[in-house]
Amino acid sequence: MIFSIIEFESAKLQNNYELRGMNEEKKKKKTIQKIFVRRTFAECLYITYSKSD
């Protein structure tokens, strides 16, 4: 009985750790996407302004 509880708790901990890892990956991807979008937006603005001169 005790062993099954320990196994359950360790499985829960492992699951939490994996979920946290997935969230970290998602955050990294989101920040990369934000940076990419900002950069492309800035480039578009730069191109449009340089063409308008």
mmCIF file of the N, C-alpha and C atoms, coordinates in Angstrom:
data_MODEL
# 
_entry.id   MODEL 
# 
loop_
_atom_site.group_PDB 
_atom_site.id 
_atom_site.type_symbol 
_atom_site.label_atom_id 
_atom_site.label_alt_id 
_atom_site.label_comp_id 
_atom_site.label_asym_id 
_atom_site.label_entity_id 
_atom_site.label_seq_id 
_atom_site.pdbx_PDB_ins_code 
_atom_site.Cartn_x 
_atom_site.Cartn_y 
_atom_site.Cartn_z 
_atom_site.occupancy 
_atom_site.B_iso_or_equiv 
_atom_site.pdbx_formal_charge 
_atom_site.auth_seq_id 
_atom_site.auth_comp_id 
_atom_site.auth_asym_id 
_atom_site.auth_atom_id 
_atom_site.pdbx_PDB_model_num 
ATOM 1   N N  . MET A 1 1  ? 0.833  -1.209 0.000   1.00 0.00 ? 1  MET A N  1 
ATOM 2   C CA . MET A 1 1  ? 0.000  0.000  0.000   1.00 0.00 ? 1  MET A CA 1 
ATOM 3   C C  . MET A 1 1  ? 0.871  1.264  0.000   1.00 0.00 ? 1  MET A C  1 
ATOM 4   N N  . ILE A 1 2  ? 1.868  1.274  0.890   1.00 0.00 ? 2  ILE A N  1 
ATOM 5   C CA . ILE A 1 2  ? 2.741  2.448  0.987   1.00 0.00 ? 2  ILE A CA 1 
ATOM 6   C C  . ILE A 1 2  ? 3.507  2.651  -0.320  1.00 0.00 ? 2  ILE A C  1 
ATOM 7   N N  . PHE A 1 3  ? 3.975  1.546  -0.898  1.00 0.00 ? 3  PHE A N  1 
ATOM 8   C CA . PHE A 1 3  ? 4.750  1.646  -2.134  1.00 0.00 ? 3  PHE A CA 1 
ATOM 9   C C  . PHE A 1 3  ? 3.922  2.244  -3.268  1.00 0.00 ? 3  PHE A C  1 
ATOM 10  N N  . SER A 1 4  ? 2.657  1.852  -3.351  1.00 0.00 ? 4  SER A N  1 
ATOM 11  C CA . SER A 1 4  ? 1.813  2.379  -4.423  1.00 0.00 ? 4  SER A CA 1 
ATOM 12  C C  . SER A 1 4  ? 1.613  3.883  -4.246  1.00 0.00 ? 4  SER A C  1 
ATOM 13  N N  . ILE A 1 5  ? 1.507  4.343  -2.993  1.00 0.00 ? 5  ILE A N  1 
ATOM 14  C CA . ILE A 1 5  ? 1.356  5.781  -2.739  1.00 0.00 ? 5  ILE A CA 1 
ATOM 15  C C  . ILE A 1 5  ? 2.620  6.516  -3.177  1.00 0.00 ? 5  ILE A C  1 
ATOM 16  N N  . ILE A 1 6  ? 3.772  5.960  -2.829  1.00 0.00 ? 6  ILE A N  1 
ATOM 17  C CA . ILE A 1 6  ? 5.051  6.578  -3.210  1.00 0.00 ? 6  ILE A CA 1 
ATOM 18  C C  . ILE A 1 6  ? 5.172  6.631  -4.730  1.00 0.00 ? 6  ILE A C  1 
ATOM 19  N N  . GLU A 1 7  ? 4.825  5.539  -5.384  1.00 0.00 ? 7  GLU A N  1 
ATOM 20  C CA . GLU A 1 7  ? 4.883  5.508  -6.851  1.00 0.00 ? 7  GLU A CA 1 
ATOM 21  C C  . GLU A 1 7  ? 3.960  6.562  -7.445  1.00 0.00 ? 7  GLU A C  1 
ATOM 22  N N  . PHE A 1 8  ? 2.766  6.672  -6.873  1.00 0.00 ? 8  PHE A N  1 
ATOM 23  C CA . PHE A 1 8  ? 1.795  7.651  -7.370  1.00 0.00 ? 8  PHE A CA 1 
ATOM 24  C C  . PHE A 1 8  ? 2.340  9.065  -7.210  1.00 0.00 ? 8  PHE A C  1 
ATOM 25  N N  . GLU A 1 9  ? 2.908  9.353  -6.025  1.00 0.00 ? 9  GLU A N  1 
ATOM 26  C CA . GLU A 1 9  ? 3.452  10.692 -5.762  1.00 0.00 ? 9  GLU A CA 1 
ATOM 27  C C  . GLU A 1 9  ? 4.613  11.005 -6.701  1.00 0.00 ? 9  GLU A C  1 
ATOM 28  N N  . SER A 1 10 ? 5.496  10.041 -6.902  1.00 0.00 ? 10 SER A N  1 
ATOM 29  C CA . SER A 1 10 ? 6.646  10.282 -7.775  1.00 0.00 ? 10 SER A CA 1 
ATOM 30  C C  . SER A 1 10 ? 6.188  10.465 -9.220  1.00 0.00 ? 10 SER A C  1 
ATOM 31  N N  . ALA A 1 11 ? 5.161  9.735  -9.615  1.00 0.00 ? 11 ALA A N  1 
ATOM 32  C CA . ALA A 1 11 ? 4.611  9.894  -10.965 1.00 0.00 ? 11 ALA A CA 1 
ATOM 33  C C  . ALA A 1 11 ? 4.007  11.286 -11.114 1.00 0.00 ? 11 ALA A C  1 
ATOM 34  N N  . LYS A 1 12 ? 3.334  11.745 -10.061 1.00 0.00 ? 12 LYS A N  1 
ATOM 35  C CA . LYS A 1 12 ? 2.746  13.089 -10.085 1.00 0.00 ? 12 LYS A CA 1 
ATOM 36  C C  . LYS A 1 12 ? 3.848  14.137 -10.217 1.00 0.00 ? 12 LYS A C  1 
ATOM 37  N N  . LEU A 1 13 ? 4.914  13.970 -9.440  1.00 0.00 ? 13 LEU A N  1 
ATOM 38  C CA . LEU A 1 13 ? 6.038  14.906 -9.508  1.00 0.00 ? 13 LEU A CA 1 
ATOM 39  C C  . LEU A 1 13 ? 6.648  14.911 -10.902 1.00 0.00 ? 13 LEU A C  1 
ATOM 40  N N  . GLN A 1 14 ? 6.852  13.740 -11.457 1.00 0.00 ? 14 GLN A N  1 
ATOM 41  C CA . GLN A 1 14 ? 7.430  13.619 -12.798 1.00 0.00 ? 14 GLN A CA 1 
ATOM 42  C C  . GLN A 1 14 ? 6.529  14.308 -13.815 1.00 0.00 ? 14 GLN A C  1 
ATOM 43  N N  . ASN A 1 15 ? 5.232  14.104 -13.677 1.00 0.00 ? 15 ASN A N  1 
ATOM 44  C CA . ASN A 1 15 ? 4.266  14.714 -14.584 1.00 0.00 ? 15 ASN A CA 1 
ATOM 45  C C  . ASN A 1 15 ? 4.332  16.235 -14.484 1.00 0.00 ? 15 ASN A C  1 
ATOM 46  N N  . ASN A 1 16 ? 4.379  16.756 -13.255 1.00 0.00 ? 16 ASN A N  1 
ATOM 47  C CA . ASN A 1 16 ? 4.477  18.205 -13.057 1.00 0.00 ? 16 ASN A CA 1 
ATOM 48  C C  . ASN A 1 16 ? 5.741  18.751 -13.701 1.00 0.00 ? 16 ASN A C  1 
ATOM 49  N N  . TYR A 1 17 ? 6.834  18.021 -13.513 1.00 0.00 ? 17 TYR A N  1 
ATOM 50  C CA . TYR A 1 17 ? 8.120  18.448 -14.070 1.00 0.00 ? 17 TYR A CA 1 
ATOM 51  C C  . TYR A 1 17 ? 8.044  18.508 -15.595 1.00 0.00 ? 17 TYR A C  1 
ATOM 52  N N  . GLU A 1 18 ? 7.433  17.487 -16.199 1.00 0.00 ? 18 GLU A N  1 
ATOM 53  C CA . GLU A 1 18 ? 7.300  17.451 -17.661 1.00 0.00 ? 18 GLU A CA 1 
ATOM 54  C C  . GLU A 1 18 ? 6.411  18.584 -18.151 1.00 0.00 ? 18 GLU A C  1 
ATOM 55  N N  . LEU A 1 19 ? 5.312  18.832 -17.428 1.00 0.00 ? 19 LEU A N  1 
ATOM 56  C CA . LEU A 1 19 ? 4.417  19.920 -17.816 1.00 0.00 ? 19 LEU A CA 1 
ATOM 57  C C  . LEU A 1 19 ? 5.139  21.256 -17.736 1.00 0.00 ? 19 LEU A C  1 
ATOM 58  N N  . ARG A 1 20 ? 5.920  21.429 -16.663 1.00 0.00 ? 20 ARG A N  1 
ATOM 59  C CA . ARG A 1 20 ? 6.667  22.667 -16.503 1.00 0.00 ? 20 ARG A CA 1 
ATOM 60  C C  . ARG A 1 20 ? 7.653  22.829 -17.656 1.00 0.00 ? 20 ARG A C  1 
ATOM 61  N N  . GLY A 1 21 ? 8.302  21.740 -18.023 1.00 0.00 ? 21 GLY A N  1 
ATOM 62  C CA . GLY A 1 21 ? 9.237  21.781 -19.137 1.00 0.00 ? 21 GLY A CA 1 
ATOM 63  C C  . GLY A 1 21 ? 8.546  22.176 -20.432 1.00 0.00 ? 21 GLY A C  1 
ATOM 64  N N  . MET A 1 22 ? 7.361  21.629 -20.660 1.00 0.00 ? 22 MET A N  1 
ATOM 65  C CA . MET A 1 22 ? 6.599  21.963 -21.864 1.00 0.00 ? 22 MET A CA 1 
ATOM 66  C C  . MET A 1 22 ? 6.225  23.438 -21.858 1.00 0.00 ? 22 MET A C  1 
ATOM 67  N N  . ASN A 1 23 ? 5.820  23.954 -20.684 1.00 0.00 ? 23 ASN A N  1 
ATOM 68  C CA . ASN A 1 23 ? 5.464  25.367 -20.582 1.00 0.00 ? 23 ASN A CA 1 
ATOM 69  C C  . ASN A 1 23 ? 6.665  26.253 -20.876 1.00 0.00 ? 23 ASN A C  1 
ATOM 70  N N  . GLU A 1 24 ? 7.837  25.856 -20.375 1.00 0.00 ? 24 GLU A N  1 
ATOM 71  C CA . GLU A 1 24 ? 9.056  26.622 -20.647 1.00 0.00 ? 24 GLU A CA 1 
ATOM 72  C C  . GLU A 1 24 ? 9.323  26.666 -22.146 1.00 0.00 ? 24 GLU A C  1 
ATOM 73  N N  . GLU A 1 25 ? 9.166  25.524 -22.809 1.00 0.00 ? 25 GLU A N  1 
ATOM 74  C CA . GLU A 1 25 ? 9.387  25.469 -24.258 1.00 0.00 ? 25 GLU A CA 1 
ATOM 75  C C  . GLU A 1 25 ? 8.407  26.389 -24.977 1.00 0.00 ? 25 GLU A C  1 
ATOM 76  N N  . LYS A 1 26 ? 7.139  26.357 -24.538 1.00 0.00 ? 26 LYS A N  1 
ATOM 77  C CA . LYS A 1 26 ? 6.130  27.216 -25.161 1.00 0.00 ? 26 LYS A CA 1 
ATOM 78  C C  . LYS A 1 26 ? 6.496  28.679 -24.983 1.00 0.00 ? 26 LYS A C  1 
ATOM 79  N N  . LYS A 1 27 ? 6.946  29.042 -23.766 1.00 0.00 ? 27 LYS A N  1 
ATOM 80  C CA . LYS A 1 27 ? 7.334  30.432 -23.509 1.00 0.00 ? 27 LYS A CA 1 
ATOM 81  C C  . LYS A 1 27 ? 8.467  30.846 -24.428 1.00 0.00 ? 27 LYS A C  1 
ATOM 82  N N  . LYS A 1 28 ? 9.467  29.973 -24.569 1.00 0.00 ? 28 LYS A N  1 
ATOM 83  C CA . LYS A 1 28 ? 10.600 30.280 -25.442 1.00 0.00 ? 28 LYS A CA 1 
ATOM 84  C C  . LYS A 1 28 ? 10.119 30.510 -26.864 1.00 0.00 ? 28 LYS A C  1 
ATOM 85  N N  . LYS A 1 29 ? 9.256  29.615 -27.354 1.00 0.00 ? 29 LYS A N  1 
ATOM 86  C CA . LYS A 1 29 ? 8.749  29.746 -28.720 1.00 0.00 ? 29 LYS A CA 1 
ATOM 87  C C  . LYS A 1 29 ? 7.985  31.051 -28.883 1.00 0.00 ? 29 LYS A C  1 
ATOM 88  N N  . LYS A 1 30 ? 7.159  31.391 -27.878 1.00 0.00 ? 30 LYS A N  1 
ATOM 89  C CA . LYS A 1 30 ? 6.373  32.623 -27.963 1.00 0.00 ? 30 LYS A CA 1 
ATOM 90  C C  . LYS A 1 30 ? 7.276  33.839 -28.022 1.00 0.00 ? 30 LYS A C  1 
ATOM 91  N N  . THR A 1 31 ? 8.307  33.873 -27.164 1.00 0.00 ? 31 THR A N  1 
ATOM 92  C CA . THR A 1 31 ? 9.196  35.032 -27.173 1.00 0.00 ? 31 THR A CA 1 
ATOM 93  C C  . THR A 1 31 ? 9.939  35.127 -28.497 1.00 0.00 ? 31 THR A C  1 
ATOM 94  N N  . ILE A 1 32 ? 10.349 33.993 -29.035 1.00 0.00 ? 32 ILE A N  1 
ATOM 95  C CA . ILE A 1 32 ? 11.034 33.990 -30.333 1.00 0.00 ? 32 ILE A CA 1 
ATOM 96  C C  . ILE A 1 32 ? 10.087 34.521 -31.405 1.00 0.00 ? 32 ILE A C  1 
ATOM 97  N N  . GLN A 1 33 ? 8.827  34.069 -31.378 1.00 0.00 ? 33 GLN A N  1 
ATOM 98  C CA . GLN A 1 33 ? 7.839  34.541 -32.348 1.00 0.00 ? 33 GLN A CA 1 
ATOM 99  C C  . GLN A 1 33 ? 7.632  36.044 -32.213 1.00 0.00 ? 33 GLN A C  1 
ATOM 100 N N  . LYS A 1 34 ? 7.536  36.530 -30.956 1.00 0.00 ? 34 LYS A N  1 
ATOM 101 C CA . LYS A 1 34 ? 7.342  37.965 -30.732 1.00 0.00 ? 34 LYS A CA 1 
ATOM 102 C C  . LYS A 1 34 ? 8.494  38.755 -31.320 1.00 0.00 ? 34 LYS A C  1 
ATOM 103 N N  . ILE A 1 35 ? 9.720  38.302 -31.023 1.00 0.00 ? 35 ILE A N  1 
ATOM 104 C CA . ILE A 1 35 ? 10.905 38.991 -31.536 1.00 0.00 ? 35 ILE A CA 1 
ATOM 105 C C  . ILE A 1 35 ? 10.887 38.988 -33.061 1.00 0.00 ? 35 ILE A C  1 
ATOM 106 N N  . PHE A 1 36 ? 10.561 37.836 -33.643 1.00 0.00 ? 36 PHE A N  1 
ATOM 107 C CA . PHE A 1 36 ? 10.536 37.710 -35.100 1.00 0.00 ? 36 PHE A CA 1 
ATOM 108 C C  . PHE A 1 36 ? 9.499  38.654 -35.698 1.00 0.00 ? 36 PHE A C  1 
ATOM 109 N N  . VAL A 1 37 ? 8.307  38.685 -35.108 1.00 0.00 ? 37 VAL A N  1 
ATOM 110 C CA . VAL A 1 37 ? 7.241  39.553 -35.617 1.00 0.00 ? 37 VAL A CA 1 
ATOM 111 C C  . VAL A 1 37 ? 7.659  41.007 -35.507 1.00 0.00 ? 37 VAL A C  1 
ATOM 112 N N  . ARG A 1 38 ? 8.218  41.383 -34.360 1.00 0.00 ? 38 ARG A N  1 
ATOM 113 C CA . ARG A 1 38 ? 8.664  42.770 -34.185 1.00 0.00 ? 38 ARG A CA 1 
ATOM 114 C C  . ARG A 1 38 ? 9.705  43.138 -35.224 1.00 0.00 ? 38 ARG A C  1 
ATOM 115 N N  . ARG A 1 39 ? 10.640 42.213 -35.451 1.00 0.00 ? 39 ARG A N  1 
ATOM 116 C CA . ARG A 1 39 ? 11.721 42.498 -36.387 1.00 0.00 ? 39 ARG A CA 1 
ATOM 117 C C  . ARG A 1 39 ? 11.171 42.665 -37.797 1.00 0.00 ? 39 ARG A C  1 
ATOM 118 N N  . THR A 1 40 ? 10.296 41.748 -38.202 1.00 0.00 ? 40 THR A N  1 
ATOM 119 C CA . THR A 1 40 ? 9.753  41.827 -39.560 1.00 0.00 ? 40 THR A CA 1 
ATOM 120 C C  . THR A 1 40 ? 8.895  43.082 -39.703 1.00 0.00 ? 40 THR A C  1 
ATOM 121 N N  . PHE A 1 41 ? 8.152  43.435 -38.641 1.00 0.00 ? 41 PHE A N  1 
ATOM 122 C CA . PHE A 1 41 ? 7.322  44.638 -38.670 1.00 0.00 ? 41 PHE A CA 1 
ATOM 123 C C  . PHE A 1 41 ? 8.206  45.873 -38.828 1.00 0.00 ? 41 PHE A C  1 
ATOM 124 N N  . ALA A 1 42 ? 9.294  45.910 -38.067 1.00 0.00 ? 42 ALA A N  1 
ATOM 125 C CA . ALA A 1 42 ? 10.230 47.031 -38.158 1.00 0.00 ? 42 ALA A CA 1 
ATOM 126 C C  . ALA A 1 42 ? 10.838 47.101 -39.556 1.00 0.00 ? 42 ALA A C  1 
ATOM 127 N N  . GLU A 1 43 ? 11.184 45.950 -40.114 1.00 0.00 ? 43 GLU A N  1 
ATOM 128 C CA . GLU A 1 43 ? 11.756 45.919 -41.460 1.00 0.00 ? 43 GLU A CA 1 
ATOM 129 C C  . GLU A 1 43 ? 10.744 46.421 -42.480 1.00 0.00 ? 43 GLU A C  1 
ATOM 130 N N  . CYS A 1 44 ? 9.490  46.026 -42.335 1.00 0.00 ? 44 CYS A N  1 
ATOM 131 C CA . CYS A 1 44 ? 8.441  46.482 -43.255 1.00 0.00 ? 44 CYS A CA 1 
ATOM 132 C C  . CYS A 1 44 ? 8.298  47.991 -43.169 1.00 0.00 ? 44 CYS A C  1 
ATOM 133 N N  . LEU A 1 45 ? 8.268  48.519 -41.943 1.00 0.00 ? 45 LEU A N  1 
ATOM 134 C CA . LEU A 1 45 ? 8.164  49.967 -41.766 1.00 0.00 ? 45 LEU A CA 1 
ATOM 135 C C  . LEU A 1 45 ? 9.354  50.662 -42.409 1.00 0.00 ? 45 LEU A C  1 
ATOM 136 N N  . TYR A 1 46 ? 10.537 50.114 -42.165 1.00 0.00 ? 46 TYR A N  1 
ATOM 137 C CA . TYR A 1 46 ? 11.761 50.709 -42.712 1.00 0.00 ? 46 TYR A CA 1 
ATOM 138 C C  . TYR A 1 46 ? 11.711 50.724 -44.236 1.00 0.00 ? 46 TYR A C  1 
ATOM 139 N N  . ILE A 1 47 ? 11.274 49.613 -44.822 1.00 0.00 ? 47 ILE A N  1 
ATOM 140 C CA . ILE A 1 47 ? 11.199 49.511 -46.284 1.00 0.00 ? 47 ILE A CA 1 
ATOM 141 C C  . ILE A 1 47 ? 10.185 50.523 -46.823 1.00 0.00 ? 47 ILE A C  1 
ATOM 142 N N  . THR A 1 48 ? 9.011  50.606 -46.186 1.00 0.00 ? 48 THR A N  1 
ATOM 143 C CA . THR A 1 48 ? 7.980  51.519 -46.682 1.00 0.00 ? 48 THR A CA 1 
ATOM 144 C C  . THR A 1 48 ? 8.440  52.961 -46.549 1.00 0.00 ? 48 THR A C  1 
ATOM 145 N N  . TYR A 1 49 ? 9.102  53.304 -45.436 1.00 0.00 ? 49 TYR A N  1 
ATOM 146 C CA . TYR A 1 49 ? 9.560  54.681 -45.259 1.00 0.00 ? 49 TYR A CA 1 
ATOM 147 C C  . TYR A 1 49 ? 10.688 55.018 -46.229 1.00 0.00 ? 49 TYR A C  1 
ATOM 148 N N  . SER A 1 50 ? 11.592 54.072 -46.441 1.00 0.00 ? 50 SER A N  1 
ATOM 149 C CA . SER A 1 50 ? 12.710 54.350 -47.346 1.00 0.00 ? 50 SER A CA 1 
ATOM 150 C C  . SER A 1 50 ? 12.215 54.461 -48.792 1.00 0.00 ? 50 SER A C  1 
ATOM 151 N N  . LYS A 1 51 ? 11.147 53.749 -49.128 1.00 0.00 ? 51 LYS A N  1 
ATOM 152 C CA . LYS A 1 51 ? 10.593 53.845 -50.487 1.00 0.00 ? 51 LYS A CA 1 
ATOM 153 C C  . LYS A 1 51 ? 9.845  55.158 -50.677 1.00 0.00 ? 51 LYS A C  1 
ATOM 154 N N  . SER A 1 52 ? 9.235  55.666 -49.612 1.00 0.00 ? 52 SER A N  1 
ATOM 155 C CA . SER A 1 52 ? 8.424  56.877 -49.739 1.00 0.00 ? 52 SER A CA 1 
ATOM 156 C C  . SER A 1 52 ? 9.289  58.115 -49.975 1.00 0.00 ? 52 SER A C  1 
ATOM 157 N N  . ASP A 1 53 ? 10.572 58.065 -49.608 1.00 0.00 ? 53 ASP A N  1 
ATOM 158 C CA . ASP A 1 53 ? 11.447 59.229 -49.824 1.00 0.00 ? 53 ASP A CA 1 
ATOM 159 C C  . ASP A 1 53 ? 11.710 59.459 -51.306 1.00 0.00 ? 53 ASP A C  1 
# 
